[in-house]
Amino acid sequence: MKAKKGFNLRTVCGENIIVAEGKENIDFSNIISMNESSAYLWKNIQEKESFTAEDLAKLLTEEYDVDEDTALADAETLAAQWVQAGICE
């Protein structure tokens, strides 16, 4: 999968949110809030050509004290949420 262009991470009042930018995303009406770890992942995959849940899990285990199984389960859930929110394809 890959991050859709035009969805950028911003910090507003101490909160990490995804902001839609550009004409192609003009109808985007949801605000997507991200916690620290999901914001970390988004920053690391945003410009990549593609990524997998396994890539996300590897990033999590490198940055946080989490085991591989938990990281992969969390990464799969997060990736599905990103697809459902329309910020990844």
N, C-alpha and C positions, 0 to 999 in steps of 0.2 A: 504494500500500500504506500501512498505518499500523501503528504500534506498538500491541500489545495492552496494555490497561490491567492494572495489577497487577505489571508487571515493571519494577523500579527498579534503577538503577545505584547501587552502593555500593562504597566502597573499604575493603577488608579486608586488613590486614597489607601495605599498599602495592600490592595488586592490585585492579584494577577488575573487578567481577563483577556480573552481573545476578541479582537476588534476586526470587523470586516471592512476592508478598504477596496476601492475600485468599483467601477460601474457594474461589473459582472456579479458583484455581491450586494448590490443596492437593496435587495429585498430581504437581506439577512436581518431578522428581528429579535433573535435571541442573544443574550449576553452569556458567554461561557466563562465561568469562573474556574480557575485552576489553583490547586494547592501547590505547595512548594515543589513536590516531586513531579507532578504532572507538568508544571511550568518548566522545570529542568529538562524533562524529556522533550517537550515541544521545542525548546531552544536548540536542542541537539539534533532534531530530525527535520526541522522546518526547511532547510535548504538541501536536504538529501534527495537524490533521485527516487529512492524508494527505501522502505524499511519494513521489518517484520516485528511481530510481538517478541521474538527471540532477541532482536536488536535492542528493543526497549528494556527487556529483562536484563541484558548484559549491562546496559547503562545504569540500571538501578543497583545491580550488585557491585558495580565499580564505585558508585557514589555513596550508597547507604549500606548500613549493616543489616542486610536481608539475605535470606537463603535463596537459591536459584528457583526452587519450586514455587515459593511465595511470590518472588519477583515475576515469574512467568505468568502465574495466575492473575496477578494484578495488571500486568502488561496486556494480557489478552482482553481483560475487562475494559481497560482504558481505551485500547485500540477500537473495540466495538463501540464504545461510547462516542469516540471521535468520528467514526463513520456515521453513526446514527445522527450526530449533531451536524453532519455535513461539512466538516472541516478537513476530512481525509477521504480518500477514495482508494 
